[in-house]
Amino acid sequence: MRLLGTVAVSVFFMVSTASATSYYVSTTGNDAASGSIDAPLRTITKAAQVARPGDVVSVRGGTYTDRAYISSKGTAAAPIVFRAMPGETVILDGSNTPSNKGVVELTGTQHVDFSGFEVRNAPYIGIVLWHAGNTRVLDNHVHHTTRNGIYAGGDALGGSYDITVSGNSVHDTVLENQYHNMNGGGWAGAVVVSKTERATITNNRIWNNDGEGIIALRGNHYLVQGNEVFDNFSVNFYLDNARFVTGDRNLIYSTENTRYYRNGLPAAGISIANETKDVMNPSSDNVFTNNIVVGVRWGFHYGNYESGGGLRNTRVLNNTFYGSKAEIVRIEDDAHSNNEIANNIFYQTGSPTPKYTGAGAVTYRNNLWYGGSAGAAAGTGDIIADPLFLHPGGVRAEDYRLTHLSPAIHKALDLGEVRTDFWGSTRTPTYDIGAHEESLSLGSSSPALPALEPPASVTATAQSSNAIQLSWAASAGGTGYRVYRNRSLVATVAGTTWTDSTVSPSTTYSYAVTTIDGSGNESAPSLTASVSTPGDEPSAPGVLTAFADQSGVTLSWQASTDNDGVRGYLIYRDSAVVATVTETSWTDTNVAPSTTYRYAVVAFDAAQNHSVAATTMVTTPAAAKSRGRAVRR
């Protein structure tokens, strides 16, 4: 995850006051204890009840199955901090959480930070902020949730305010739609801010979710900046009834993982609409700058459905769009007004002609088009030419830097709003088109591009949950290779193989390799290879079936597997645990006739890691009629 120089993100904010207290929570603690490091509390909920402004609650390593309810109120000068103990892994597991509650609920909080936790297996939502103010959710790992990973909102517009969601990893959420059978819509998003006044969603990594990636919903004044969003269902970054949103420096892409395709295509990149809601706040006055959007369905999209209303007071400036599978720009028929799409690079690679229909103003100018016709999106000052990206076709932001002879250099309009580029570098007059300001003067003194060729055939294979092996073809003229993981240098090697043993389970990594020589020259990066490590948790039980008769409901399933061995299975009926078994079948005799039940089976291992649930539904038969002879009275 890249860190942007202009966005300051702190993991937690320590305040030194005479009255500040440090509280500790441990799996071996007791809520009747003092909360000291030697006498820790048992639950985060209890710690929240005793914490006062300036206090820090440190949660020791381990797996917690209690729901964390926090309604603490700090102050601007003395916030209350809830954090995972530095250097320790804290897992908040929601397997026992009610199906209508968040694993973590920050309700009515003021000046509270919540940071550093792993939140998983939520039957509903991972982390909920409800009527919260000045509350920050920082550097958490949220995954395997039935609905949202992180949700902020309230009952009415402005119910929450001054919310920060930053530095989090969010994946495998919205599992209610994991089979993509919610054909009428209504699926959730991985990270959603709704009915909120002022929010920042920054520097998060959001991927592999069965709903939208980021949703800016029913609110005003949101900053969505520096996020990496990929392989989500339907839309990666969605605005719905949202005003005064700034979307800046986001990297949005598809790895062509068809598991997350909708109707045979990857999710849209950036999309705006006005669905019919209980609170209507029609989208307008939004600006999108310095985003890099690669390989998605539509690069930029306005959808006229449900309430509609048109694209209004929207500016799309200095973005880079590459290789959309459908129209790279799609603005559907509606009453549009006062919009501008300028200084963007649209590299189409054969996608259909951009679509723009409807009455009203959408002004296109000074865009660079390559690989297809601009069609209805053509405008004054356009350039039709290859932008000469460093490595088009990759999914790293660096792949879309301009090289020194790019025709996009010095061809942008000075529109006032865009003073830096994707990497936070200051743009220098005259400005460049696209998300990258190359910033070097043209001429014979410009340095030449590296002559070395990048390695070919880079492959990445997960050997275990903690090891990934890389291999690639040798490059002529090189003396060694540099390996980059998620765009950060992790190794320099002489050969053509390397094993990364510093990876975590259940995580997706992207690798690229460059060639280096003895003079310090370095090639452009190779094509990116991505791979996901398996989890420490057991695999999900397979082929869960249910048979109901007069004697009860019999469940059966295929055994799960685990690197440490499966110890048993938890059986849920309508979200409540009804049995723990070691076999792969079980009969529920405590059921009523003519009733529909929802069952889930979750495997667990010796370390209390829990699998994703296998689910099924069954309806019991009607009660048997009595065959006895009636007795006359």
N, C-alpha and C positions, 0 to 999 in steps of 0.2 A: 504494500500500500504506500503510495507516495505521500509525502508530507509537503504541504504548500507553505511557502514562506509567509504568506500574508494571513494564514489561518492559524491562530494559536489554540492548540488543544492540550489541556492538561489532564492527566489521569485523575488527579484529585487535588483539592485546594486545602492545604493545611493552614489553620489560623491559630496563632499563638495568643491565647488569652489566659488570664489567671484562673478562670473558672472552667476551662476546657478539660474534658475527661476522655480517656481512651477506654472503650469497652471492647470486649472480645467475645466471640461466639465460637463454639466448638461442637462437633458431633458428640463429644463426651461431656458436654456442659450440662448445666441445670438452670432453668429459668428462675429458680429461687436463690441463685448465687449472686455474688456482688458484681460479676461481669469483668473482674480483673483478669489478667493473663493467667493467673494461677487458679482462679475460680470463675471460669467463663460461663456465659449464658448458653442456653441450648438453641434458641431460635432468633432469627433476625427480627421477627415480629416483636419479641420481648425487648430486644435492644432498642428498637424504634420507640417503644413506649417510654423508655427511661432517658433516651438521648436528648440533649438540650443544645442550643446554639453553640457552635464551635467544637462539639464533640466529634470524635472519630470512632466508628464501629469497624473493627477489623475481624473478618470471618476467617477462621482457620481452615486448612485444607480438608477435603472430604466431600461426601455426597450427602446432601440434605433433601429430604422428601417433604418437609413442611412448607406450606405456602408462606411467602414473605409478604406481610402487609405493613406498609410504611405510610404514616400520615404525619411525619415529623415536620416541624417548622423551624428552620434556621433563620438567619438574617443575612443581609448582603455582606456585612463585615464578618459574620461568623456562621458560615454554612455548616450543615451537618453532613458528614461524609460516611457513606457505607461502601466498604471496599473489601475485595479479596485480600487476604494477607499477602504482602509482597513475597513472591517466590513460591507460593503455594497455590494449588489448583482447587478451586471451590466450584462444585457442581450443584446446581439447584435443579433437582429432577422433579418434573411435574406428574409423574405416573399416578400419584395418588391425589392430585388436585381435582376439585369438582369441575365438571365440564363447562361451567359458566364463569369460571374465575381464572385470572391470570396466575401464573406461577409466582410472579412478582407484581404487586400492585402498589403503585405510588399514588395515593389518593389524597388530594388536598395538600400535597407537600409544598413547601416554600423553601427555596434556597437549600436544596438537597442534591448531593451527587451520589450516583450509584455506579460503581465501576469495577471492572475486572473479573466478572463472574461468567461461568458457563451456565446457560439456562437451556434446558432440553426437555423433550417429551411432554409438551404442554397439550392437554386435551382441548384447550381453548387458545389463549394468547400467552406468549412468553413473558414480556414485560409490558405492563399497562401503566400509562400516566393518565390520571383522570382528575380533571379540575385542578391540575397542578400548575404552579408558577415558579419561574426561575429554578427549574429542575433540569439536571443534566444526567443523561445516560451515556456512559463513556466506556469504550474499550471492553465491551462484553462480547461473548460468543454465544449466539442464540441459534438454536437449530431444532428441527423435528417438532414443529408445532402444528396443531390442527388448523388454526387460523393465523393471525398475524404473528410475526416475530416480535416487533415493537410497535405499540400503538399509543398515540397521545391524542386526547380529545376531551369532550365534555358534553353536557346536555344541550347547550346552546352555542351559537357562534361566539368565539372568544372565551369558551369555557376553560381552556388552558391558555397559558401565555408564557412567552419567554422560555421556550423549551429548546434544549440542545440534545441532539442525538449524534454522537461523533465517535469515530474510531472503532465502531462495532463490526463484527463479522456475523452476517445473517444468511443462513442457507437452509434448504429443506424445510420451508414453512408452507402454509396453506395446503397441508396434506389432505384437507377435506376435498380437494380437487385433484388429488394425485392420479386419479384415473381419467381426468379431463372429461368428466361426465356432467359437469355443471353447464349444460348446453345453453341455458338461458342467461348466463352471466351470474353476477353476484358473488364471485370469488373475492377474496381479500387480497391484501398486499403484504409483502415482507416487512416493510417499514412504512407506516402511515401516520401522518400528522393531519388531524381533522379538527374543525371548529376551534382553531387555535389562532391567536394573535401573536405574531412574531415567533418564528422557529428557525433554527439552523440544523440542517442535515448535512454533515460534512465528514469527509474522509472515512466513510464506511465502505466495506466490501460486501456486496449483496449478490448472491448467485444461487442458481438451482432451486428456484421457488415456483410453486404451482399456481401462483397468482401474479399480480404486478410486482415489480421490484420496489420502487419508491412511488408512493402516492401522496401528492400535495392536494389536500381535499378540504373544501368548505372552510377556507381560512385566508388570511392576509399576511403579507410581509414574511415570506419564507425565503431563506437562502439555502439552496441545494448546490453544494460545491465540493469538488474534489473527491467524488465517490467513484468507485469502480463497480459497475452494474452489468451483469451478463447472464445469459441463459435463464431468463425468467419467462413465464407464460403470459402471452397477450401483449403487455407493454412493460418496458424496462423503467421508464420515468414518465409518470402519468399525472397530469393536472386536471382536476375535476372540480368545477366551481371554486377556483382559486384565483386570487388577485394579488398583484404586486409580488410575484415570485421571480427570483433571479436564479437561473440555472447556469452555472459557470464551472468550467474546467472538469467536467465529468467525463469519464471514459466509459462508453457504453458499447457492448459488442455481443456477437454470437460466436460461439466456438463450433457451431453447426451440430450441437448435441440435440438430436431430434426428439429426445425424451421431453423437451420443453417446447416443442413446436405446437402451434395452434393452426388447425386446418392446413397442415403441411408446410407451414412457414414459421420462421423464428418470430419472436416478439418484436413489436415496433420499438423504435429508439426513443423518441420524445413525442408524446401525444397529448393533445388538449381536447377536452369535451366538457359538456355540461349535462351530466345525467340528472334525472329528476330526483330530488332529495327532499327531506323534511325541511332543510334550510337551503334556500337557493342564494348563491353568491356568484353570479355568472363570471366565468374566467375572463380577465382582461388585465391590461397593464403589466404584462409579463415580458421578461427579456431573457434571451438565451445567448450566451457568449462563450467562446473558447472550448466548446465541447467537441470531443472526437467520438464519432458514432460509426461503427464498422459492422457490416454483414448482417444487418437486421432486416425486418420486413419493410417498413417505411422509415426513412431517416427522420423526417419531421412530418407530423400528421395532425390535422384538425379533423375531428369526426362530428358530423351533423347527425346526431341521434338523440333520442329522448328529448330533452328541453331545447337543444340547439342554442341558437343565439348569435352565431358567427364568431369569427376570429377578430378580436378587438384590441386595439392599442398594443399590439404584440411586435417585438423586434427580435429578429434572428440574425445575429451579427458575428462574423469571424469564427464560424464553426467549420469543422472538417467532417464531411459525410462521405463514406466510402462503401461501395459495393452492396447497396440494398438489394434484397431479393425481389421486392415489388417497387413501386414508385419511390424514388429517393426523396421526393416532396409530394405529399398528397394533402390538398386542402379541399375539402368537400363543399358542395354547393350550399351557400347560406348567405346571410346579409353581413358581409365583412366590413370593417371600418378601421382606417388609420393603422395599417400594418406595414412593416418594412423587413425585407429579407435581403441582406447585403453583405458583401465581403466574405462570403462563404465559398468553400471548395466543395463541389459535388462531383465525385468520381464515381460514375454509374456502373461501369463494367457490365453493360448489357441489360440493365434493369429497364422497365418500361419508362416511357416519357413522363416527366413530372405532371401531376394533375392539379390544376387550379380552376375551380368553377365558383360562380356566385357573384352577386352584386356587391359593389363597394370596393374599397381600396386595399390591395395588397401590392406594394411597390417592390419590384425586384431591380437590383442594380449592383454592378461591380462584383458579380459572382463569377467564379471560374468553373467551367463545365468541361468534363472529359469523359469519353466513352459512350456518349449518347446525346440526343437533342435536348435542349432546354425546353422546347415546346412552349406551352403557355407561361412558363416561368422565365422566359428570356427577358432581359432588361438592358438598360443603357449601361455602357462601360463593361459589359461582359467580356470574358476571355475564354476562348475555346482552345484548350491546349492541355498537354500532359503536365500536371503540377510538379512532376519529378520529386515524389516522396522518397525518403531514404530507403524504405523497404515496404512498398504497398502490398497488402494481403495479409500482413501479420495482425496480431491483436494487442501489441504493445503500443503505448502512446508514442514512443520514440520512432516507431516505424513510419509515422506520419509527419516527421520533421521535414521541412523543405531543404533540399540540397541547393548548392550555391547558384545554380543556373536556372532555378525555378522561375517560370513566367509569373508566378504569384507575388514575387518580391516587388515591393514599392508600388503596388497597383491597387491598394485598398483606399477607400474614402476615409477621411478623418471624421468619424461620427461622434466623437466626444466620450462615449461611454467606455470604450475598450482601450485601456491604457497598459494592460499587461497581456501576456499570452497564457497558454495552457500551463506552462511551467513557472509562471509568476515572473518571467522576465519582462522588463519594461520595453514597451513598443517604441521604436524610434522612427521619427518622420524620415521619409515618407513610409507609410505603414504597409504591411504585407497582408494579402488575403489569406484566410484560413486561421486555424487555431495556433499556428506557430509563427512567431516573429523571428525570421532567420537572422536579421540584424547585422549582417555583414554587407559591406558595399560591394557592388559588382565591379569587375575589372580584372586586369591581368594579375593583380597582386593577391587575388582571392586564393586561399589554399586549395590544393587539389583534393578530390575525394580519395579515400584510401584505395590503393590498387589491389589489396588483398581481397580474396573471395571469402564470403562467409561459409561455414561448414554446411554441407547438404545432409539430408536424411537424418535429421535429429529426431530421436525417439526417446520417450520417457516411459518406464515401466515400474509400477509399484510392486516391489518385492514383498513388502509387509506393511503394516500400519506405520512403521517408523523408518522405512528405507525406500528410496526411489533410485533406480539405475538409469543412467543416461548413456547413449551412444550416438556417434555421428561419423560421417565419412571424412576422411582426411582432406585438408585443403592445401593446394600447392603453394609453396613459398612461405608457409608459416612455420614458426618454431614452437608454438603452443596455442592454447585456447583459454578463453575466459568464459565461465559459466555464470549466467544471470538467472536468478530465481525471482519471479514477480518483479522484474526490472531492477533488482539489486544484485551486485556482484557477490557471489558466494564461493567461487573457487577459480584458481588458475592451474591448469594441468598441462602436461606434455603429451599425453596420449589421447585416444579418441573414445575413452569411456570414463565415467566417474559415478560414484554412488553417493547420494545425498542421504546421510543418516541423521540429519537434524530436522526432520519433518515430523508433523503431528498426525495422529489418526483423523479420519473423516474430514480431510482438508484437500482442496484442489490447488495445485501448483502449476505455474506456467514457467517454462524454461526456454532460454535462447542462448546460443553459443556464438562467440566471435573468434576470429582468427587473429593472432598477434605474431609479430616478427621480432627479430633481435634489435631493431631500431626503435621499438616502442610503437610502431604503427598498429592500428587495429581496424579490422574490417567492419562493415555493417553487420548487424545481428542476423542470425539465421532465422528461418521460419520458426514460429513458436510451437513448442510441444507441451500439451497440457495433460495432466493425469491427476486422479483423485486417489488418495490413500484409503484403504479400508479402515473401518472403525474398530475400536477396541470392544465395542458393544457386540453382542451376538447378532447373527442374521435374523431377519424376521421369520417367524413360523410360516411354513409353506402350506398352501392349499387348505385353508381353514374351511371346514364344512360343518353344518348343523342339521341334525335330524330330530324332529319333534314328534312325539306320540303321547299317549295317555300317561305314560310313566315319567315324562320329563323331556328335556332337551339334551341330546348327546352331541358333544363337540369332538372333532378329531382334526389333527393337523400333522404336517410333516415336521420332523425335528429341525431345530435351529442348529447352527454351527457357531463355534467360538474358539479363539486361539487358546483360551484357558479352560475350555470346557463349559458347557451349559449346565447350570445347577438346578434349573427348574423353570416353571412358567406361572405367571400371574394371569388369572382369568377375571375379566371385568364383565359385569352385566350392567348395561345402562350407566357406564362410567364409574361404577363402584366395584371394588375388588370383592369377589365372592369365593375365590379358592386359590390356593397355591399348590401346584402338583409337580411331580417329576416325570410323569408319563406323558404321552401325546394324545390322550383322550380323557374326557371327563363328562359325567352326566349331572345336569342340574335338575334336581327333583323339586326345588322350591319355586315352581312357576305356576302361574294361573292360566286357566283355559282361555282361548280366544284372545290372546295378548301377543303383541309384537315386541320382541326383545332385540337389543343390539349387544352383541358379544365382541370382546376383543381379547386376544391372547398375546402376551408380551413375554419374551424369554429374558432371563437374567443369568449372570455368571457369578463367580465367587467374589468379584470386586463390586458387585451390585451395579454393574453396567446393564442397562436395559435396552432391548431391541426396539425397533419400530413395531407398532402393533399390527397384527393381522386381524381383520374385522369381518363380521358377517351379521346378517339379520335373519330372524326366523319368527314365524307366527305359530303359536301353539294351537292344537285343534280344540274344537268346542268340547265341553264336558260331555261325557258319555251319558246317555239317557238310561234311567233305571228300568230294568226288566222285571222287577218284582211285581206280584199280584196286589192290586189295590185292596184295602181292607174297608169294608162298609161299617159305618157307625150309625 
